[in-house]
Amino acid sequence: MKINIRKLALAGMMTALGVCLSAFSVPVGASRCFPIQHLLNVLAGVFLGPGYALGFSFSTAFIRNLLGTGSLLAFPGSMAGAFLSALLYRFSGKIWMAIAGEVVGTGILGGILCYPIAILLMGNQEAAVLTYVMPFLISTIGGCALAAMLLGVLCKSGAFRVLKNMVEEGTHFAKGQSS
C-alpha cells in the first residue's frame, strides 16, 4: 500500500477545518445538521479518493465526539457519504457524481445506518429506521450546494485542475518504508 503524503496532509487539514467549524450546526428534527461536513465530504471525495476520504470523515467524527461537538450519528452519516462520493467520482470523473454520492451516502444510507446506533448505543427507543433520513438529506443538500458552488468556481478559474494535479503528484511511500 502506498501512502500519498500530500493526500494525507490534505486529509489532516480538512479534518482540522471540519473540527474547527463544527460549532456551526443547525438542529433539524432528531439530529444536529452540519452542512460544512458535507461540503468537506465532497471535496474529500474529489481530491482524496475513497480511502483518504473515509479516514478524514472518521477522524473528524471521532475528534468532534471527543470535544462534545458531535454525536455518534456523525460516524455512519459522514463516513458513508464521503466514501460513496469518492467512489462515484473515481469511477466517473464527474463532480456531479461525487455530489450525488454524498447525498445518497449520507442522506439515505447514513440516515438508515443511524438507526441501530440510536437504538443500541444511544438508547433512543423511539427511533425508527427512517428517523434520520430526512434531517440528513436536508443537511447534505445544503452542504452539497456549497460544494457545487465552490467546485464550479474552481473549475471555471482553472484552479481545480492545478489543485488536483498538486495532490495527485504527492510523494508516495510504501507501507513500512521510512522517509
Residue, then its C-alpha position, 0 to 999 in steps of 0.5 A: m500500500k502506498i501512502n500519498i503524503r500530500k493526500l494525507a496532509l490534505a486529509g489532516m487539514m480538512t479534518a482540522l477545518g471540519v473540527c474547527l467549524s463544527a460549532f456551526s450546526v443547525p438542529v433539524g428534527a432528531s439530529r444536529c445538521f452540519p452542512i460544512q461536513h458535507l461540503l468537506n465530504v465532497l471535496a474529500g471525495v474529489f481530491l482524496g479518493p475513497g480511502y483518504a476520504l473515509g479516514f478524514s470523515f472518521s477522524t473528524a467524527f471521532i475528534r468532534n465526539l471527543l470535544g462534545t461537538g458531535s454525536l455518534l450519528a456523525f460516524p455512519g452519516s459522514m463516513a458513508g457519504a464521503f466514501l460513496s462520493a469518492l467512489l462515484y467520482r473515481f469511477s466517473g470523473k464527474i463532480w456531479m457524481a461525487i455530489a450525488g454520492e454524498v447525498v445518497g451516502t449520507g442522506i439515505l444510507g447514513g440516515i438508515l445506518c443511524y438507526p441501530i446506533a440510536i437504538l443500541l448505543m444511544g438508547n433512543q427507543e423511539a427511533a425508527v429506521l427512517t428517523y434520520v433520513m430526512p434531517f440528513l438529506i436536508s443537511t447534505i443538500g445544503g452542504c452539497a450546494l456549497a460544494a457545487m458552488l465552490l467546485g464550479v468556481l474552481c473549475k471555471s478559474g482553472a484552479f481545480r485542475v492545478l489543485k488536483n494535479m498538486v495532490e495527485e503528484g504527492t510523494h508516495f511511500a510504501k507501507g513500512q518504508s521510512s522517509 
